[in-house]
Amino acid sequence: MKTTIILILVALIATSAMAARVVNKSIEHPPFLVYQAYCGQTCTPNINGCFQGFSGQIGDTISAVPGILCIDPGETAVKGLPEPGVDWTNYVTASQPGGPPAKTDGSVWKVTNTSLRKTVPTYDCTVAIGGAAVLQQGSANIRKWWPLMYELPGTKWVLIVTTGTAVWDDDGAGPNLAATTHQDTWTWQVDATLASLKNLVKLFHELPVGSCQVPLIASESLYTQLIDSITALEAFLCPDPADPTKLIVCGDQAEFTELFNAFIMLIEDNCSTDDCGQCNIDYPIRNTVENPACCKLLADADFILDALQAEIPAK
C-alpha cells in the first residue's frame, strides 16, 4: 500500500514538472544585419556641396556616414505594465499581445537577468583591427550604443533577456511547455557587401586622419579607381534564384575573380602603414592604429569573396 502511494506521488510530481517547467528553451529571434557605413547626405538647407567659384555649389560631398548599432530597451510606462522598474520591453516576448497572465502579486512579468556578448573574428593585417570581445551582465552594465566603422565583418552581438512570469507557454503550439522562466535571444551581425564596401570607400574619402585634416583616402584618382572597380564588380551580380534576397556571381566567374584580385592589389599597392601624427606626407590610403583604413577595406573584400564563394588565384 505504501509503495503504491509513493509511486502515485512521484507520478503527480513528474506530471506537474512537465506541465510547468522552470526554464524554457530560449526564443531565438531572426538576426539583424548591420554595416560599418551607410549612404548619407547633409541636412537642408545647408548643403555641403562642392564649390565652383562663380557658379556656386553643386552636389553633396557627404555621401556616406558611419554605421551605429543602437539598442533601445523600451520604456515601461509606454507599455503600461503594472510593475515599476521593468525594462527591456522591446525585447521580451511576454510584453507582446497574448502574453502571460498576472502573477499573484499583480505583476505580469519581470526581467531577472540580461547579458550581452560580443564576439569578434580574427583578421591578420599590418595593424590590429576590430574591437575587443566583451561580456556584459546586468541591465545597468550593458552598452546600448556601438560605433561600427572599424568593426570586422562577422562581428556579432548576442543579447539574452531572461524574464519571470506566472506559468505560461511562451511559444503557443511550439516545442516549449508552460514555464515560469523565459529567455529571448537577439542577434546583430556586421555584414559586408559590395554596396557597403562602396559606402566605406566614400566614408574614408571624407574622414580625416586624426587631426591631420588629410583624408584617409587622399588620392583623388585612386578614390575614383576604387569606386569604378566596385561598380564594375557589382555588374557581375544578380539575385540568387533560390533566394532572391541574396546576390550571387552570375557573370563570368574567372573574369570576376580577376577583377576582384586587381581591386585588392590596388588597395595593397597604395596602402601605407605609419605611426600616428605623421601629417607631413599625403599617402594614397593611410593605415594607422587609430585609423586602419587599408586593413578595414581588405578585411571587407575577403569577407565578400567568401560570401560570394569566389576564389582569388594564388599570388
Summary of the structure (lengths in Angstrom):
residues: 315
radius of gyration: 26.4
end to end distance: 82.8
largest distance: 106.1
contacts: 889
relative contact order: 0.15
helix: 30%
strand: 27%
